[in-house]
Amino acid sequence: MYTLQLKPLDKTPKYKQIVQSVIMDIERSVLKNGDQLPSISELSIEHYLARDTVEKAYRELRERGFITSVQGKGYYVQARDTNKLKILMIFNKLSSYKKEIYYAFLEVLGDRATVDLQIHHYNVNLFQEIIEKSLGKYNYYVIMPHFTLDTDKALYRNIINTIPAHELVLLDKDLPELKQECLRVFQDFDKDIFNALVNTQDLLAKYSRLVLILPSDANHPEELPWGFRSFCLSRDKEFSVVENAKNEVLSEGTAYVVIRETDLVELVKKIRQTSFLLGREIGIISFNETPLKELLNMTVITTDFVAMGRTAAQLLLENKRVKVNNPFYTIRRGSL
């Protein structure tokens, strides 16, 4: 028997709530073509509603083409595209890398799903608003749980916990403390940067000092410097973490790990103003591949963003709830 979702404290008229509940469940495939709805009398009695209220809701649903009535038998769903999944993707921002994930995700889904995209801009209050307004309206919620570093983790954990585990997909960043058994396709930022540096240690051998340029205003995962420090300590390298490249005084035997492209450009300009040679006296490893870095012959450590989107979509279609550490690799070029 179909269960109607009504909110007694909601100021929306009851007939509108009936309409919204039925449409929502059709879009989520809870109701499918041919399913019979409760009769007007049954809904009236179950929810203490006037018959006129239910009749008005059913009339609107019929006029909008969501249901049909068969004389002497009752009301039945007649919805189009009921086999399509409805998916909400919630990103922290829309960068070129995020677009790669998004389009790869769409490509695998094809016409089997419709996908809405929202951006929370690292703002936990906006994130909460998006979830509260969309809860129950989608089959899956694909979330990038990146927030400002000063955000109380309990806040967004509690919000995410309102999403049923079988509907939740964590993307890009894992939350190990979250107990939900949900699909997760993520970067292990700590281990990824450590292993990437290990993979380039033959090139790093000629550098006695490593510098991570990590902007404090960009909300990058806090695990990044952990992996960097772990590598330097394990290889007995002098190291430091700085916010930008502007105040850097170049010295021979230093290699930089650069997160932001503006700092990369600043470093290249500084090197060109000296007699140092990039890849010999000064080294650079840049984070995340772009055409510009290929043009500049930059060594890059990067996650496979396309693989992330494709993997998440494929596992979602297979209804799997597993944890997948997304591929992270090194592209060796002349800057190291």
Secondary structure, DSSP 8 states (H G I E B T S, - for coil): -------TT--S-HHHHHHHHHHHHHHTTSS-TT-B---HHHHHHHHT--HHHHHHHHHHHHHTTSEEEETTTEEEE--SSTTSEEEEEEES---HHHHHHHHHHHHHHGGGEEEEEEE-TT-HHHHHHHHHHHTTS-SEEEE-----TTS-HHHHHHHHTTS-GGGEEEEEE--TT-----EEEEE-HHHHHHHHHHHTHHHHTT-SEEEEE--TTS---THHHHHHHHHHHHTT-EEEEES-STT----TTEEEEE-SHHHHHHHHHHHHTSS--BTTTEEEEEES--HHHHHTT-EEEEE-HHHHHHHHHHHHHTT---EEE--EEEE--TT-
